[in-house]
Amino acid sequence: DLKGLKASALNVRTLEVLKSMATINKCFPEILNCMAIVNAPAFFSFSWSIIKKILDPRTAAKIKIFSNTQQGLAWIRSMIDEDQILSDYGGTGPCFDKVMQAEGGGIIAKRRIVELVSVHHGSRNSKCFEMTGDEKAELWVYTRSFHGCRAKVLKDGEILKAADVRGVASRAEEGVANLEPNRIKIMSGLKGPGKYEFLVESKAPNGNGKELEHVLLVGEVN
């Protein structure tokens, strides 16, 4: 829902974020059936012509853009049962806030830490994130790394947690270089305040400097 979107929000930084998201999506299977973007302002048509070039063509083809609210809601009702449509959009389902609360185990996350680390074979790379004094986080890692990586969470150079992560191992024996994505919880109850480092070390043999493996860190912060 793009209601209230301003043209100033679609800037160079936004495009960089979208490019990063396109890279992140490589960590996940393509499962989108269809998507509706409603309340699109007039200027969005130009922005969309740029954005869809970043997306996989198969994904972009599944996205419908509606500037007319009623047309958008009519299309949604034609695709989704009434009891599955949020009450925010005229359905008989729950409101958006209740859905988010239910998916969060009764708690709506204050914010999310999202860091993508790309590492060359046989090397290491890291990203940093910060938490305030009243924050507590649960950290998950997503990857389809074939050779596997060592993921570490550090504070002031001290290792708080370390775990081996890789794509779904059941396909490794088949020699498939592009494994299914895997989701691993690496840490619970991380408390602020502080500045933390998420370090990823590749277990792959040294390559030609071009091969990359991607590891996505997602933290649910409350």
C-alpha positions as CSV (number, residue, x, y, z in Angstrom):
1,D,0.0,0.0,0.0
2,L,1.7,3.2,-1.2
3,K,-0.8,5.6,0.3
4,G,1.1,8.7,1.5
5,L,4.3,7.9,-0.5
6,K,6.3,10.9,-1.5
7,A,8.5,11.2,-4.6
8,S,11.4,12.2,-2.3
9,A,11.3,8.7,-0.8
10,L,12.3,7.1,-4.2
11,N,15.9,8.3,-4.3
12,V,19.4,6.8,-5.0
13,R,19.5,5.3,-1.5
14,T,16.1,3.6,-2.1
15,L,17.4,2.1,-5.3
16,E,20.5,0.8,-3.6
17,V,18.3,-0.9,-0.9
18,L,16.2,-2.5,-3.7
19,K,19.4,-3.8,-5.4
20,S,20.5,-5.3,-2.0
21,M,17.0,-6.9,-1.7
22,A,17.3,-8.4,-5.1
23,T,20.6,-10.0,-3.9
24,I,19.0,-11.1,-0.7
25,N,16.2,-12.8,-2.6
26,K,18.8,-15.2,-4.0
27,C,18.9,-16.7,-0.6
28,F,15.3,-17.8,-0.9
29,P,13.2,-19.8,-3.4
30,E,10.8,-17.8,-5.7
31,I,7.4,-18.5,-4.2
32,L,5.4,-15.4,-5.2
33,N,2.1,-16.2,-6.9
34,C,0.9,-12.6,-7.4
35,M,1.1,-9.2,-5.7
36,A,-1.0,-6.1,-5.8
37,I,0.4,-2.6,-5.1
38,V,-2.5,-0.3,-4.3
39,N,-2.8,3.5,-4.0
40,A,0.2,4.0,-6.3
41,P,0.7,7.8,-6.9
42,A,1.0,9.1,-10.4
43,F,4.8,9.5,-10.2
44,F,5.2,5.8,-9.3
45,S,4.8,4.7,-12.9
46,F,8.2,6.2,-13.8
47,S,9.8,4.7,-10.6
48,W,8.3,1.3,-11.4
49,S,9.9,1.3,-14.8
50,I,13.3,1.5,-13.0
51,I,12.5,-0.8,-10.1
52,K,11.3,-3.7,-12.3
53,K,14.6,-3.8,-14.1
54,I,16.2,-4.7,-10.8
55,L,13.8,-7.6,-10.1
56,D,13.8,-11.0,-11.7
57,P,11.5,-10.7,-14.8
58,R,9.4,-13.6,-13.6
59,T,8.8,-11.8,-10.3
60,A,8.1,-8.5,-11.9
61,A,5.5,-10.0,-14.2
62,K,3.5,-11.2,-11.2
63,I,3.1,-7.7,-9.8
64,K,0.0,-5.6,-10.5
65,I,0.0,-1.8,-10.0
66,F,-3.2,0.1,-9.1
67,S,-3.5,3.8,-8.6
68,N,-7.3,3.5,-8.3
69,T,-8.1,2.2,-4.8
70,Q,-11.4,0.5,-5.7
71,Q,-9.9,-1.2,-8.8
72,G,-7.1,-2.5,-6.6
73,L,-9.4,-3.8,-3.9
74,A,-11.7,-5.4,-6.5
75,W,-8.7,-7.3,-8.0
76,I,-7.7,-8.4,-4.5
77,R,-11.3,-9.7,-3.8
78,S,-11.2,-11.6,-7.1
79,M,-8.0,-13.4,-6.0
80,I,-8.4,-13.9,-2.3
81,D,-11.3,-15.2,-0.1
82,E,-13.1,-12.5,1.8
83,D,-12.1,-14.1,5.2
84,Q,-8.4,-14.0,4.2
85,I,-8.5,-10.2,3.3
86,L,-7.4,-7.9,6.1
87,S,-10.2,-5.8,7.6
88,D,-8.1,-2.7,6.7
89,Y,-9.0,-3.5,3.1
90,G,-12.7,-4.3,3.5
91,G,-12.3,-8.0,4.2
92,T,-13.6,-10.0,7.2
93,G,-10.1,-11.1,8.3
94,P,-8.2,-9.6,11.2
95,C,-6.5,-6.2,11.0
96,F,-2.8,-5.9,10.0
97,D,-1.6,-5.2,13.6
98,K,-3.3,-8.4,14.9
99,V,-1.7,-10.5,12.2
100,M,1.7,-9.1,12.9
101,Q,1.2,-9.7,16.7
102,A,0.1,-13.3,16.1
103,E,3.1,-14.1,13.9
104,G,5.4,-12.6,16.4
105,G,4.2,-14.9,19.2
106,G,2.0,-12.2,20.7
107,I,4.8,-9.5,20.4
108,I,5.3,-7.1,17.6
109,A,9.0,-6.6,17.0
110,K,10.1,-3.0,17.7
111,R,12.4,-3.2,14.6
112,R,14.5,-5.7,12.6
113,I,18.2,-6.0,12.1
114,V,18.9,-7.0,8.5
115,E,22.5,-7.4,7.3
116,L,23.6,-9.2,4.2
117,V,27.2,-10.4,4.2
118,S,28.8,-11.5,0.9
119,V,32.0,-13.4,1.3
120,H,34.5,-14.6,-1.3
121,H,35.6,-18.2,-1.2
122,G,38.3,-18.8,1.4
123,S,38.0,-15.3,3.0
124,R,35.9,-13.4,5.5
125,N,33.7,-10.4,5.7
126,S,31.5,-8.6,8.3
127,K,28.8,-6.1,9.0
128,C,28.1,-4.1,12.2
129,F,24.8,-3.3,13.9
130,E,23.9,-1.5,17.1
131,M,21.4,-1.9,19.9
132,T,20.2,0.4,22.7
133,G,20.1,-0.4,26.4
134,D,16.5,-1.5,26.5
135,E,16.6,-3.7,23.4
136,K,16.8,-7.5,23.3
137,A,17.2,-9.5,20.0
138,E,16.8,-13.0,18.6
139,L,19.2,-13.6,15.7
140,W,18.6,-15.8,12.6
141,V,20.8,-16.6,9.7
142,Y,19.6,-17.5,6.2
143,T,21.9,-19.0,3.6
144,R,22.2,-21.4,0.7
145,S,25.9,-21.7,1.0
146,F,27.2,-24.9,-0.6
147,H,30.6,-25.1,1.2
148,G,29.3,-23.6,4.4
149,C,30.4,-20.7,6.5
150,R,31.3,-20.0,10.1
151,A,29.1,-17.2,11.4
152,K,30.1,-15.3,14.6
153,V,28.5,-12.5,16.7
154,L,31.1,-10.4,18.4
155,K,31.2,-7.5,20.8
156,D,34.4,-5.5,21.4
157,G,36.3,-8.3,19.7
158,E,34.9,-11.0,22.0
159,I,32.9,-13.9,20.4
160,L,29.5,-14.1,21.9
161,K,28.2,-16.9,19.7
162,A,29.5,-18.9,16.8
163,A,27.8,-21.4,14.5
164,D,28.4,-23.3,11.3
165,V,25.8,-22.5,8.6
166,R,25.2,-23.8,5.1
167,G,22.4,-24.6,2.7
168,V,20.1,-27.6,3.3
169,A,22.5,-30.5,3.7
170,S,20.2,-33.1,2.2
171,R,21.2,-32.0,-1.3
172,A,24.9,-31.6,-0.6
173,E,25.6,-35.3,-1.4
174,E,24.2,-34.8,-4.9
175,G,26.9,-32.2,-5.6
176,V,24.4,-29.4,-6.2
177,A,26.2,-26.1,-6.0
178,N,23.0,-24.1,-5.4
179,L,21.4,-25.7,-2.3
180,E,18.0,-24.9,-0.9
181,P,18.1,-22.0,1.6
182,N,18.4,-22.8,5.2
183,R,17.3,-20.9,8.3
184,I,19.3,-21.2,11.5
185,K,18.8,-19.5,14.8
186,I,22.2,-18.6,16.1
187,M,21.4,-16.5,19.1
188,S,18.6,-15.7,21.6
189,G,18.5,-13.1,24.2
190,L,21.2,-10.7,22.9
191,K,20.9,-7.6,25.1
192,G,21.9,-4.1,24.4
193,P,23.5,-1.6,24.6
194,G,26.4,-2.0,22.3
195,K,27.9,-2.2,18.9
196,Y,28.1,-5.7,17.5
197,E,29.9,-7.4,14.6
198,F,28.5,-10.1,12.5
199,L,31.4,-12.0,11.0
200,V,31.2,-14.6,8.3
201,E,34.2,-16.8,7.4
202,S,33.9,-18.9,4.2
203,K,34.8,-22.6,4.5
204,A,35.2,-22.9,0.8
205,P,38.7,-23.5,-0.8
206,N,40.3,-20.3,-2.1
207,G,38.8,-19.4,-5.4
208,N,39.6,-17.1,-8.2
209,G,38.3,-14.1,-6.3
210,K,35.0,-14.0,-8.1
211,E,32.9,-16.7,-6.3
212,L,30.7,-15.3,-3.6
213,E,28.5,-16.9,-1.0
214,H,25.8,-14.8,0.7
215,V,24.7,-15.0,4.4
216,L,21.7,-13.0,5.6
217,L,21.4,-12.0,9.3
218,V,17.9,-11.1,10.5
219,G,17.4,-10.0,14.1
220,E,14.0,-9.6,15.8
221,V,14.4,-6.7,18.2
222,N,12.0,-6.0,21.1
